[in-house]
Amino acid sequence: MDKSFDPKSIEQTQYDRWEAANIFAPPATGEANYCILLPPPNVTGTLHMGHAFQHTLMDTLIRYRRMHGDRTLWQGGTDHAGIATQMVVERQLAADGKGRHDLGREKFLEAVWDWKGESGGTITRQMRRLGDSMDWSRERFTMDEGLSAAVREVFVRLHEQGLIYRGKRLVNWDPVLHTALSDLEVLSEEEAGHLWHFRYPLADGSGHLTVATTRPETMLGDTAVAVHPEDERYQHLIGKTIRLPLVGREIPIIADDYVEAEFGSGCVKITPAHDFNDYAMGQRHDLPVINILTIDASLNDNVPQAYRGLDRYQARQKVVDDLDTEGLLEKIDDHKLMVPRGDRSGTVVEPYLTDQWYVKAGPLAEPAIKAVEDGRIRFVPENWSKTYFEWMRNIEDWCISRQIWWGHRIPAWYDTDGNVYVGRSEDEVREKHGLGADVTLEQDEDVLDTWFSSALWPFSTLGWPENTQELKDFYPTSVLVTGFDIIFFWVARMIMMGEHFMGDVPFREVYVTGLIRDSEGQKMSKSKGNVIDPIDLIDGISADDLVAKRTRGLMQPQMAQKIEKATRKAFPDGFPAFGTDALRFTLAALATTGRDIKFDLGRIEGYRNFCNKLWNASRFVLMNVEGHDCSAAADTAEHRTLADRWILDRLAVTAATATQQLDAYRFDLAAQTLYEFTWHDYCDWYLELTKPVLNDDATPEAVKRATRNTLVTVLEALLRLLHPVTPFITEAIWTNVKPHAGISDDIEFLVQRPWPGQDGFPRDETATAELDWVKDFITGLRRIRAEMDIAPAKPLPVLVKNWTDADQERYTRHRGLLEFLAKPESVTWLDTADEAPESAMALVDDMQLLIPLAGLIDKDAELARLDKEIGKLDKNLEQSEQRLSNASFVDRAPADVVQKERDRVAEMHATRHQLATQRERIRTM
C-alpha cells in the first residue's frame, strides 16, 4: 500500500475493475430478489448534490443487499425531460440567431438527440465517479424504443378504457414556451402588486357596481359580475345587467356562494376564460367563455380594435388609463398576491382555454390510495403518507399533452373533418377504422407530459408490455429512494399506473429524503453562490476555476458578476480534493430520517481524515503481519489476549447494530456506529494495545499469532462493514489484506464477500468489562496530563484510593499494558486512612487515581498560561453576549444562526468554569 491515501490513484482503477467483471449485474441465483429504481436524472446538465445524496443512499442499500447474497438490480437510466431539454437546445439555437421553427421539427429533434448524447454521457460518467454500482447493461432512456412502445401501449389502453379523453378546458399556459403546464409545474410565490377598483355602470343607468381586480386587462373578457346571494346590499340587483366598460357588452349580475361578501366591495368580475375559479362559476351559471389571449399572451381579435395585438402588460396599462379617462377608475391599492410562474421559463403563466388530452385520475387514484392504507406500500418516515393521502383524495384530472416537439408524440391521428383516431401506429388506426390510403391523416402535433412516461418507469424498464423474466423477478421493486418534492409528480403516478397495469404496487417502501442545503440551512442556488458540484468536492477545485465554471456561458454580464461575487464569498478557497469516499460517508452521516441536510465542509474534511486514519491503520496491520502466518490455529482462541477478545466482542456488537440501523434506513446511525468502532475502538485502542504484544520478544509466539490473526480478521470484517458506504478505499485496502485473510481465490472483490453478521465473532462481555476498566485507567491519567499540560512522556507518580481487591487484581493482570500506555512512574495503593497531598484526580468506577501536582508543573507558568486562556475566553464571551443582546441581530438573523451563537456562549461559559476551577486548584497547591 502507498504511504498515504490518494483517492485519485485508486477510484478510477477500482471502478474499471468492477465494471469489467460485470459484478453489478444480478447473479443467476441468490437469497432473494432485491431491486431499486433510480429516479432518472434529466438529461439537462450535470448531477448536483441532491443526486449525490440520493445516489449514495441507494448504492449503500444495493451493496449492502448484494453482500447479503441477494440478487440485486439497481435499474438505472435517464429521463428525456421534455420542456427542460427543449429549452436548453432552443437557447443554444438562439445564441446563433435561430429558432426551432427555422429548423423544422425533424431537424430540431436531431439537434436534441445530439445534445442528449453529450449530456447523457456526462451524467453516466458522474454516476461512475460517485461509485454507483448500477447494472449498466440495463441502462434505459425514456425515449428508447422499448420504453416508447410502452408509452404508446398505455395511452391506447387507457383511451380504450375511457380513462384518457380530449377536452377543451382551462389550463396553465406558459406564453414563452407555448405549452400547457400541470399544476405541479407552476410555482406560486407572493409578490408585490396592485388592486385596481373599477366602476361598472348598470345597464339601466341607475348607478354602478365597484369591482376590484389584480389583472385589469382580463375585464375585456368578463361575462358576468357576481355577488353573494345573501348580501343584502345587492339583493335587488341580482338578475339585472351591467354594461361592460370599453366593450359595451351587457353582462348579467349573478349570485354565487363562492363570493366573499366581506372582501372588497363584495362584487367580483367573472372572466371564465382566464381564471380557474371563474371558469368553475361560469360552468355553474352557463356563462359564455370568451378567450381574449393569443398563445404568447397578447390580446386577440375578441377584444376591441384598440387593444388587439398588445402584450398583456401593455394592454393592462391602456385599460387602466382608458377607464381613468372615462371616470371609472375609483382607486388603486398596493396589494400582495400569489403570482404563478412556470418552473422552467420563469414567466407568469396564464389560465388559458384550449384543447388538451387528460387522464381521468379518480378511478386510478382509488386503488393507489388503498395500497398505502393497507400497508402494501410503506412511507419512511410514515408522516409522508399523510401528504400523499391529502393530494390523492383531492386529485384532479391530469393534463398530459404539451405543445412542444421533444417527447413522446401523442398516438392520435386526425382526418380532414377533425375526427380523432387513437392507435399504436397510423397503420393500426387505418386497419382498425377501415381508413384507406385516400383518407388523409395527420398525427397530433403535441407530445406527452414527461411524467407520463416516468410514471411507467418501474415496469417499462423491466420490459413491459412483454412478460419478461425481469418483470417476474424484480417487480414489485423493493424500495424507492426519492425526495418529498416529487411525491405528487412521480411517486403517486407510478403507484396509480403500477396498480392499473401490473395489478400490484411498483415498490414496497418509499424512503423520502430531505433537501440538501448549505451549512446555514439556506437553499442552494446559483445566485447565492452556494451551489456545490459533487465532482468539485471529489477532485478539488480552486476559487478561480470555480468562478470560471459557474459564469461560463452566461449571456448577462451583471449576472456573471453577481455569481462571481457570491461564489468568492461562499467559497473563497475553493475546495481541496476530498475523494468520493469522504463525500459518501458525509452524506450518509447526515441522512437523518426525513430532515433537510445542512452540508458543512467541516464534516467532509473530518471524514477525509477518517479515510486517512483507516488507510494508515491498515498499513500498520499489514506491516505487522507481512511474512507471518495469520491463519487461525487450533489453539488460537485460548491464546487471544484480553484486547483480542475485547475487539472481537466490540466487532460483534458493531456488526449487529449496523445491520439493524441499515435495515431501518438509519444511514446516519449506521455511519456513526462504524465511525466510532473504526476510529476509537480499532484504531485508537486496539492497535495500540497490540504493540506491547507484538514488540515484546518475551511474548509467546502462539499469543503473537493469535493477535495477528485477530488484527487481520477484524480489519477484513471492518472493511466489509464500511464497504457499502465507502466502496473505493475499502476495496483498495481489501485487495492487500486478502492474501493474509485466508480468502478463496475465487473471490476477487470485496463486494462478493458476505455481510458480517454477529454469529461469526465470539461475544465476550467479561473481556469488554475488563478492558473498559483498563481504558478508564489509561484515559484518566491522559486527561490529567492534558488538563495540566504535562508532557506525554513524563512519568507520573500515581496514588490509588478507594480501591477494591478486584481493582488490584486487574492492575496486576494488565500491568504491562498500563505501564506501556499510561506511563506511570509508580503506583501506590493508599489505605482509607492515608492522607493524600494536593492532587489531580480521575475516577475508574469508584476508585480514585490521584496525581500529586507538586514538582510536576511550574506553578507560576501554569497560572500564567491559564490566565491567558481565561482572558482570551472572556474577550470572546463579551463579543458574543453583546451580539445576543442586540435585538436587531436576534430578531432578524435566521433562528438557527441565533441558536448556534447561544450554544457557543454556553460552551464558552462551561470551558471558563473548568479553567477557573483548575486555576484555583493550582493556586492553592
Order of alpha helices (4+ residues) and beta strands (2+ residues): alpha-beta-alpha-beta-beta-alpha-alpha-alpha-beta-alpha-beta-beta-beta-beta-beta-beta-beta-beta-alpha-alpha-beta-beta-alpha-beta-alpha-beta-beta-beta-beta-alpha-beta-beta-alpha-alpha-alpha-beta-alpha-beta-beta-alpha-alpha-alpha-alpha-beta-alpha-alpha-alpha-alpha-alpha-alpha-alpha-alpha-beta-alpha-alpha-beta-beta-beta-alpha-alpha-alpha
